[in-house]
Amino acid sequence: MPASILEEVGHLLGAALTQDTTTRLSCPSCGSAHVAQVLGDNGGISYVCTACGHSWS
């Protein structure tokens, strides 16, 4: 158990930063990292590049 709340917050922030960089998507069309996750027509998850408009699932 952490000795202080600051230790716990530091641990959580470190994990969040690590996860954020490992889960980044890039557009298969233009390579941009400006990708939005959207709900697809049948409830599935799709992605849209906000730079070039390309969409994929």
Summary of the structure (lengths in Angstrom):
residues: 57
radius of gyration: 16.7
end to end distance: 40.8
largest distance: 48.3
contacts: 117
relative contact order: 0.16
helix: 32%
strand: 21%
